[in-house]
Amino acid sequence: MNREIKRVSSIVLAMFLALLVATSILQVFQADTLSADARNSRARNDSYSQQRGAILVAGQPVAQSVPSKDVYKFQRVYSNGPLYSAVTGFYPIDGQATGLEGALNDTLSGASNSQFFDRVNAILTGKNPQGASVETTIDPVAQKAAYDALGDYQGAVVLLEPKTGRILAMVSKPTFDPNVLASHDTEAVNAAYKQLVDTPSQPLIDRAIGGNLNPPGSTFKPVMSAAAFGTGKYNKDSQLPNLSSLQLPGTSTVVKNDNFSTCGPGNTVSIATAQILSCNIPFAELGMQLDAETIHSQAGKFGFNQDLSIPIPVEKSVYPLYTDDAQRAQGSFGQLDDRATPLQMAMVSAGIANGGKVMYPNLVDSIRSANLQTIESFTPKQLDQAATQENADTIKQMMVDGVDHGVASNARIDGVTVGGKTGTAQNGENDPYTLWFTGFAPAENPQFAVAVVVENGGGQGQNGTGNSIAAPIAKKVLEAVLNK
């Protein structure tokens, strides 16, 4: 009899342990995955019965949940919604959340693994569960300046802190009001969402980190300079052929400089002068001289071809491995199949300004529980060493010269040394140009790195340039943060 009791007891104990293990796995180790699964409607509906954590900028909520009198109990509200939409995204009652709302959904809803004991404590004390708050890296002064400076242009602005990778401003236009998409009126939300999706300018796309990426044009030239200097065979005074036109080998494609002439006088031109004056032909020649893998590897060190998360997923910027000389020539001044986000081009300037160290970009400073305890805090980390200190300083000075007496003159700020590079990228024979600027300030001790992209030629078709439209936008943003 005792033997049978022991056998049954052993089976019951084994079943209990199995249940305990399975429950622990679900509650602790798989909680994030399950709660993030869009098919988990129960988890989604439950999240509306508790107060969702706030998204903060300089300690002030730009997204928060307030009590509502309907079945959902809480309403998501966005302060200055259009201003911060590229950062917050939106949280709909039925559908996929975007921005930080989507990327940190488990944290904001209180369902992350790190908040397990908070959930247990809420059950034991009878308190209503509450999600964690997210303190962003955004500087409200920088964000407002970027938003205002971009005006009615279609494009984006990103401002970085070179030494840490903290994102101080991230603006995309045209923008939208997240409040409309967070409404509890399903019919109104669906109608608003359809209207936004059907709008040709696609306001829901965050152009700062995604969408149909643009060729970076001449803003890629500092990457090429870094690739050349990194071989040890070139320096800023290395000479390249100075032609007024260049027919690429094996093709009918002819490369010209923007001035349709040579890059200054003489039969040859230095790499420094070619970058300062933003001449395409010398860089096409340089691209054909360099090994394909050398350029590809250099681009990767700045962040191209890498999957990044800030923690919002970032569309991968692309520099292909051009094994064909003619293709590599075009890719060497940011054309053909080169594609980049404004975040990527800000990282290029930030890396050069930071002595060649490219820091991993980040949008979140800290995560705090409902009782204000810090759950996670941001620690700067290096993505790669894209150039030596010496080579980075050389390119930095070339970018300063580009603003002082080159083709990036509209980024000059009185009393401040600014470094920068413009870009006027082609998109097709008759298509409007994409206009760029990327740079940093103050050059002696860079505190800020910026990138601006303006799509559709800024409304000027093929008549606008990076210096005429993008550079003044960057100037206004840098002035705002430098004058704080």
C-alpha positions as CSV (number, residue, x, y, z in Angstrom):
1,M,0.0,0.0,0.0
2,N,2.8,2.4,0.9
3,R,4.5,1.6,-2.3
4,E,1.4,2.6,-4.3
5,I,1.1,5.8,-2.3
6,K,4.7,6.7,-3.0
7,R,4.3,6.0,-6.7
8,V,1.2,8.3,-6.9
9,S,2.9,10.9,-4.8
10,S,5.9,10.8,-7.1
11,I,3.7,11.3,-10.2
12,V,1.8,14.1,-8.6
13,L,5.0,15.8,-7.5
14,A,6.5,15.4,-11.0
15,M,3.3,16.9,-12.6
16,F,3.4,19.8,-10.1
17,L,7.1,20.5,-10.9
18,A,6.3,20.3,-14.7
19,L,3.5,22.8,-14.2
20,L,5.7,25.1,-12.2
21,V,8.4,25.0,-14.8
22,A,6.0,25.6,-17.7
23,T,4.3,28.5,-15.8
24,S,7.6,30.0,-15.0
25,I,8.8,29.9,-18.6
26,L,5.6,31.5,-19.7
27,Q,5.4,34.1,-17.0
28,V,9.1,35.0,-16.9
29,F,11.1,33.9,-20.0
30,Q,8.5,34.2,-22.7
31,A,6.4,37.1,-21.4
32,D,8.0,39.6,-23.7
33,T,7.6,37.4,-26.8
34,L,4.0,36.6,-26.1
35,S,3.0,40.1,-25.2
36,A,4.6,41.5,-28.4
37,D,2.8,38.9,-30.6
38,A,0.2,40.9,-32.6
39,R,-2.0,37.8,-32.6
40,N,-2.3,37.9,-28.8
41,S,-5.5,39.9,-28.6
42,R,-6.1,39.1,-25.0
43,A,-2.8,40.7,-24.0
44,R,-3.6,43.7,-26.2
45,N,-7.0,44.1,-24.6
46,D,-5.7,43.6,-21.1
47,S,-3.2,46.4,-21.7
48,Y,-6.0,48.9,-21.9
49,S,-7.3,48.0,-18.4
50,Q,-4.2,49.3,-16.8
51,Q,-2.3,52.6,-17.0
52,R,0.3,52.6,-19.7
53,G,3.7,54.2,-18.9
54,A,4.5,57.6,-20.2
55,I,7.0,58.6,-22.9
56,L,9.0,61.5,-21.5
57,V,11.1,64.3,-23.0
58,A,13.1,66.2,-20.5
59,G,11.0,64.7,-17.8
60,Q,7.7,65.9,-19.3
61,P,5.2,63.4,-20.8
62,V,4.7,63.6,-24.6
63,A,2.7,60.4,-24.5
64,Q,0.6,59.3,-21.5
65,S,-2.5,57.4,-20.5
66,V,-5.3,59.2,-18.7
67,P,-8.5,57.7,-17.3
68,S,-11.4,57.3,-19.7
69,K,-15.1,56.5,-19.0
70,D,-15.4,53.8,-21.7
71,V,-14.6,50.1,-21.7
72,Y,-10.9,50.7,-22.3
73,K,-10.5,52.6,-19.0
74,F,-7.5,54.6,-20.3
75,Q,-7.0,56.9,-23.2
76,R,-3.6,57.5,-24.8
77,V,-2.9,61.2,-25.1
78,Y,0.0,62.9,-27.0
79,S,1.2,66.3,-26.1
80,N,2.5,68.2,-29.2
81,G,1.6,65.1,-31.2
82,P,2.9,66.2,-34.6
83,L,6.1,67.5,-33.1
84,Y,7.1,64.2,-31.6
85,S,5.3,61.7,-33.8
86,A,8.6,60.4,-35.3
87,V,9.7,59.5,-31.8
88,T,6.5,58.3,-30.1
89,G,4.7,56.7,-33.0
90,F,1.1,55.8,-32.0
91,Y,-0.7,53.2,-30.0
92,P,-4.0,52.1,-31.6
93,I,-6.8,50.2,-29.9
94,D,-6.7,47.7,-32.8
95,G,-3.6,47.4,-34.9
96,Q,0.1,47.6,-34.8
97,A,1.8,50.3,-32.6
98,T,4.7,52.2,-34.1
99,G,7.7,54.3,-32.9
100,L,8.6,53.8,-29.3
101,E,5.1,52.8,-28.6
102,G,5.6,49.7,-30.6
103,A,9.3,49.1,-30.0
104,L,8.9,49.3,-26.2
105,N,5.3,48.1,-26.0
106,D,6.0,45.4,-23.3
107,T,7.9,47.9,-21.2
108,L,5.2,50.6,-21.4
109,S,2.4,48.1,-20.8
110,G,4.2,46.6,-17.8
111,A,4.6,43.2,-19.3
112,S,8.3,43.0,-19.8
113,N,10.4,40.3,-18.0
114,S,12.2,43.0,-15.9
115,Q,8.8,44.1,-14.5
116,F,7.8,40.6,-13.3
117,F,8.2,41.4,-9.6
118,D,6.3,44.7,-10.1
119,R,3.3,42.7,-11.4
120,V,3.5,40.2,-8.5
121,N,3.6,43.1,-6.1
122,A,0.6,44.7,-7.7
123,I,-1.3,41.4,-7.3
124,L,-0.3,41.0,-3.6
125,T,-1.1,44.6,-2.7
126,G,-4.3,44.9,-4.7
127,K,-2.9,48.0,-6.6
128,N,-3.7,48.6,-10.2
129,P,-0.8,47.5,-12.4
130,Q,1.0,50.3,-14.2
131,G,3.6,50.3,-17.0
132,A,7.1,51.7,-16.9
133,S,7.9,55.2,-18.2
134,V,10.5,55.8,-20.9
135,E,12.8,58.9,-20.7
136,T,14.0,59.7,-24.2
137,T,17.2,61.4,-25.2
138,I,15.4,64.1,-27.1
139,D,16.2,67.7,-26.3
140,P,13.0,69.7,-26.6
141,V,14.8,72.8,-27.8
142,A,16.6,70.8,-30.6
143,Q,13.4,69.0,-31.5
144,K,11.4,72.2,-31.9
145,A,14.2,73.9,-33.8
146,A,14.4,71.0,-36.2
147,Y,10.6,70.9,-36.7
148,D,10.4,74.6,-37.4
149,A,13.5,74.7,-39.6
150,L,12.2,71.9,-41.8
151,G,9.0,73.9,-42.3
152,D,6.8,72.6,-45.1
153,Y,9.6,70.6,-46.8
154,Q,9.3,66.9,-47.2
155,G,12.2,65.3,-45.4
156,A,13.8,64.8,-42.1
157,V,16.4,66.1,-39.5
158,V,18.5,64.1,-37.0
159,L,20.7,65.6,-34.4
160,L,23.2,63.4,-32.5
161,E,25.6,63.8,-29.6
162,P,28.9,62.6,-31.2
163,K,30.5,61.3,-27.9
164,T,27.5,59.2,-26.8
165,G,25.3,58.5,-29.8
166,R,22.3,60.1,-28.0
167,I,19.7,61.3,-30.4
168,L,18.8,64.8,-29.5
169,A,16.3,65.5,-32.3
170,M,14.4,63.3,-34.8
171,V,11.9,65.0,-37.0
172,S,10.1,63.7,-40.1
173,K,7.8,65.6,-42.4
174,P,5.1,65.6,-43.4
175,T,3.9,64.6,-40.0
176,F,0.7,63.4,-38.4
177,D,-1.2,63.7,-35.1
178,P,-1.0,60.5,-33.1
179,N,-4.1,61.5,-31.1
180,V,-6.3,60.9,-34.1
181,L,-5.0,57.3,-34.4
182,A,-5.2,56.6,-30.6
183,S,-8.9,57.5,-30.4
184,H,-11.3,54.9,-29.0
185,D,-13.7,55.5,-31.9
186,T,-12.7,52.7,-34.2
187,E,-14.6,54.0,-37.2
188,A,-12.9,57.4,-37.0
189,V,-9.5,55.8,-36.5
190,N,-9.9,53.6,-39.6
191,A,-11.0,56.6,-41.7
192,A,-8.1,58.7,-40.5
193,Y,-5.6,55.9,-41.0
194,K,-6.9,55.2,-44.5
195,Q,-6.6,58.9,-45.4
196,L,-3.0,59.0,-44.1
197,V,-2.1,55.9,-46.0
198,D,-3.6,57.2,-49.2
199,T,-1.9,60.6,-49.0
200,P,0.9,60.7,-51.6
201,S,3.4,62.2,-49.3
202,Q,3.0,59.3,-46.9
203,P,3.0,61.1,-43.5
204,L,3.2,57.8,-41.5
205,I,6.7,57.1,-42.8
206,D,9.5,58.1,-40.5
207,R,11.9,59.5,-43.0
208,A,14.6,60.0,-40.3
209,I,15.1,56.2,-40.1
210,G,13.2,54.5,-42.8
211,G,10.9,54.6,-45.9
212,N,12.2,54.6,-49.4
213,L,15.7,55.7,-48.7
214,N,17.5,58.3,-50.8
215,P,20.9,58.2,-52.4
216,P,23.3,60.2,-50.1
217,G,25.0,61.9,-53.0
218,S,28.1,63.9,-52.1
219,T,27.6,63.5,-48.3
220,F,29.2,60.1,-49.0
221,K,32.5,61.6,-50.0
222,P,33.9,61.9,-46.4
223,V,33.4,58.1,-46.3
224,M,35.4,57.7,-49.4
225,S,38.1,60.0,-48.0
226,A,38.3,57.8,-44.9
227,A,38.5,54.7,-47.1
228,A,41.4,56.1,-49.1
229,F,43.3,57.4,-46.1
230,G,42.8,54.1,-44.3
231,T,44.8,52.3,-46.9
232,G,47.9,54.3,-46.0
233,K,48.5,55.0,-49.7
234,Y,46.6,58.3,-49.9
235,N,46.5,61.5,-47.9
236,K,44.6,64.8,-48.3
237,D,47.2,66.0,-50.9
238,S,47.1,62.9,-53.1
239,Q,46.4,63.9,-56.6
240,L,43.7,62.7,-58.9
241,P,43.0,63.3,-62.6
242,N,41.2,66.7,-63.1
243,L,38.9,66.2,-66.0
244,S,35.8,68.1,-67.2
245,S,34.0,64.9,-68.1
246,L,34.6,61.2,-67.5
247,Q,33.1,58.4,-69.6
248,L,33.0,55.3,-67.4
249,P,34.7,52.2,-68.8
250,G,32.5,49.8,-70.7
251,T,29.5,52.1,-70.6
252,S,27.9,55.2,-72.2
253,T,27.6,56.9,-68.8
254,V,29.5,60.2,-68.5
255,V,30.2,61.7,-65.1
256,K,30.4,65.5,-64.8
257,N,31.1,67.8,-61.9
258,D,28.3,70.1,-60.7
259,N,29.9,73.1,-62.4
260,F,30.2,71.1,-65.7
261,S,33.9,72.0,-65.7
262,T,37.1,70.9,-64.0
263,C,37.6,70.9,-60.3
264,G,39.6,74.1,-60.3
265,P,42.7,74.7,-62.4
266,G,45.4,72.2,-63.2
267,N,45.6,68.7,-64.7
268,T,45.3,67.1,-61.3
269,V,43.4,67.9,-58.1
270,S,44.0,66.9,-54.4
271,I,41.5,64.7,-52.5
272,A,41.0,67.6,-50.1
273,T,40.1,70.1,-52.8
274,A,37.8,67.6,-54.5
275,Q,35.9,67.2,-51.3
276,I,35.8,70.8,-50.4
277,L,34.5,71.7,-53.8
278,S,32.4,68.5,-54.0
279,C,33.7,67.4,-57.4
280,N,32.3,64.1,-58.7
281,I,34.9,63.1,-61.2
282,P,37.9,62.9,-58.9
283,F,35.9,60.7,-56.5
284,A,34.8,58.5,-59.4
285,E,38.5,58.1,-60.3
286,L,39.3,57.4,-56.6
287,G,36.6,54.8,-56.5
288,M,38.0,53.0,-59.5
289,Q,41.5,53.0,-57.9
290,L,40.4,51.6,-54.6
291,D,39.5,47.9,-54.0
292,A,35.7,47.2,-53.8
293,E,36.0,45.5,-50.4
294,T,38.0,48.5,-49.0
295,I,35.2,50.9,-49.6
296,H,32.5,48.4,-48.6
297,S,34.2,47.7,-45.3
298,Q,34.7,51.4,-44.6
299,A,31.1,52.1,-45.2
300,G,30.2,49.3,-42.8
301,K,32.3,50.8,-40.1
302,F,30.2,54.0,-40.3
303,G,27.0,51.9,-40.0
304,F,26.1,51.1,-43.6
305,N,24.7,47.6,-44.2
306,Q,24.1,47.1,-40.5
307,D,20.9,46.4,-38.7
308,L,20.3,49.0,-36.1
309,S,17.7,49.5,-33.4
310,I,17.4,52.7,-31.4
311,P,15.3,50.7,-30.1
312,I,12.9,51.5,-33.0
313,P,14.1,49.3,-35.9
314,V,16.1,51.4,-38.4
315,E,15.9,50.7,-42.1
316,K,19.3,49.5,-43.2
317,S,21.4,52.0,-45.1
318,V,23.1,50.4,-48.1
319,Y,26.4,50.6,-49.8
320,P,26.7,47.6,-52.2
321,L,29.9,45.7,-52.9
322,Y,30.5,47.2,-56.4
323,T,33.0,44.8,-58.1
324,D,32.4,46.6,-61.5
325,D,34.7,49.6,-61.9
326,A,32.0,51.8,-63.6
327,Q,29.5,51.0,-60.9
328,R,32.0,51.6,-58.1
329,A,32.8,55.0,-59.7
330,Q,29.2,56.1,-59.4
331,G,28.8,54.7,-55.9
332,S,31.8,56.6,-54.8
333,F,30.0,59.9,-54.9
334,G,26.8,58.5,-53.4
335,Q,24.8,57.5,-56.5
336,L,23.7,54.4,-58.3
337,D,22.4,51.9,-55.6
338,D,23.8,53.8,-52.5
339,R,21.0,54.5,-50.0
340,A,21.0,56.2,-46.6
341,T,18.9,57.4,-43.8
342,P,19.5,60.8,-42.2
343,L,20.4,59.0,-39.1
344,Q,23.2,57.2,-41.0
345,M,24.6,60.4,-42.4
346,A,24.5,62.0,-39.0
347,M,26.5,59.0,-37.7
348,V,29.1,59.7,-40.4
349,S,29.6,63.2,-39.3
350,A,29.5,62.2,-35.6
351,G,32.1,59.6,-36.1
352,I,34.5,62.0,-37.9
353,A,33.8,64.6,-35.2
354,N,34.5,62.0,-32.5
355,G,38.0,61.1,-33.6
356,G,36.9,58.2,-35.8
357,K,34.8,56.5,-33.1
358,V,31.2,55.8,-34.3
359,M,28.9,55.5,-31.3
360,Y,25.8,53.3,-31.4
361,P,22.8,55.7,-31.8
362,N,20.1,55.6,-29.1
363,L,16.8,57.2,-28.4
364,V,16.2,56.1,-24.7
365,D,18.0,57.5,-21.7
366,S,16.3,55.4,-19.0
367,I,13.3,53.2,-18.1
368,R,11.6,53.8,-14.7
369,S,9.1,51.7,-12.9
370,A,5.8,53.1,-11.6
371,N,7.5,53.8,-8.2
372,L,10.2,55.8,-10.1
373,Q,12.9,53.1,-9.6
374,T,15.3,52.9,-12.6
375,I,14.9,49.6,-14.3
376,E,17.4,50.3,-17.1
377,S,19.7,53.2,-17.9
378,F,21.5,54.1,-21.1
379,T,25.2,53.4,-21.3
380,P,27.1,54.7,-24.4
381,K,28.6,52.0,-26.5
382,Q,30.9,52.2,-29.5
383,L,29.7,50.8,-32.8
384,D,33.1,50.8,-34.5
385,Q,36.3,52.6,-35.1
386,A,35.8,54.0,-38.5
387,A,39.1,55.9,-38.8
388,T,42.2,56.7,-36.9
389,Q,42.3,59.9,-34.8
390,E,44.7,61.4,-37.3
391,N,42.6,60.5,-40.4
392,A,39.4,61.6,-38.7
393,D,41.0,65.0,-37.8
394,T,42.1,65.4,-41.4
395,I,38.6,64.8,-42.8
396,K,37.2,67.0,-40.0
397,Q,39.3,69.9,-41.2
398,M,38.3,69.2,-44.8
399,M,34.7,69.5,-43.7
400,V,35.4,72.7,-41.9
401,D,37.1,74.1,-45.0
402,G,34.0,73.0,-47.0
403,V,31.9,75.4,-44.9
404,D,34.5,78.2,-44.6
405,H,35.4,78.4,-48.3
406,G,33.8,75.5,-50.1
407,V,30.3,74.6,-51.4
408,A,28.7,74.2,-47.9
409,S,28.9,77.9,-47.2
410,N,25.3,78.4,-46.1
411,A,26.0,76.4,-42.9
412,R,28.4,79.1,-41.5
413,I,27.5,80.5,-38.1
414,D,29.1,83.7,-36.8
415,G,31.6,83.0,-34.0
416,V,31.3,79.2,-34.4
417,T,33.5,76.8,-36.4
418,V,31.2,74.5,-38.3
419,G,32.2,71.4,-40.4
420,G,29.9,70.0,-43.0
421,K,29.3,68.4,-46.4
422,T,26.4,69.0,-48.8
423,G,24.8,66.6,-51.2
424,T,22.6,67.1,-54.3
425,A,21.7,63.5,-55.3
426,Q,20.2,62.6,-58.6
427,N,17.2,60.3,-58.8
428,G,16.6,59.9,-62.5
429,E,16.9,61.9,-65.7
430,N,13.9,64.1,-65.1
431,D,13.2,63.5,-61.3
432,P,13.8,66.2,-58.6
433,Y,17.0,66.0,-56.7
434,T,17.4,64.9,-53.1
435,L,19.1,67.6,-51.1
436,W,21.4,66.9,-48.2
437,F,23.6,68.4,-45.5
438,T,25.5,66.7,-42.7
439,G,28.0,68.3,-40.3
440,F,29.0,69.1,-36.8
441,A,29.7,72.0,-34.4
442,P,31.7,73.5,-32.8
443,A,34.6,71.9,-34.6
444,E,37.1,72.4,-31.8
445,N,35.1,70.2,-29.5
446,P,32.1,68.9,-31.4
447,Q,28.9,68.7,-29.3
448,F,26.4,68.1,-32.1
449,A,26.3,66.3,-35.4
450,V,23.4,66.9,-37.7
451,A,21.9,65.5,-40.9
452,V,19.2,67.0,-43.1
453,V,17.5,65.5,-46.1
454,V,15.0,67.4,-48.2
455,E,13.1,65.3,-50.8
456,N,11.5,66.3,-54.1
457,G,14.1,68.9,-54.8
458,G,12.6,71.1,-52.1
459,G,9.9,72.1,-54.6
460,Q,12.6,73.3,-57.0
461,G,13.0,70.2,-59.1
462,Q,16.6,70.0,-60.3
463,N,17.3,73.6,-59.5
464,G,17.7,73.3,-55.7
465,T,21.0,72.3,-54.1
466,G,22.1,70.9,-50.7
467,N,23.8,74.2,-49.9
468,S,20.8,76.4,-50.9
469,I,18.1,74.4,-49.0
470,A,19.5,71.7,-46.6
471,A,22.4,73.6,-45.2
472,P,20.4,76.6,-43.9
473,I,18.1,74.1,-42.1
474,A,21.0,72.5,-40.4
475,K,22.4,76.0,-39.5
476,K,19.1,76.9,-37.7
477,V,19.2,73.7,-35.7
478,L,22.8,74.1,-34.6
479,E,22.3,77.7,-33.7
480,A,19.3,76.8,-31.5
481,V,21.3,74.2,-29.4
482,L,24.5,76.2,-29.3
483,N,22.6,79.2,-28.0
484,K,20.8,77.3,-25.2
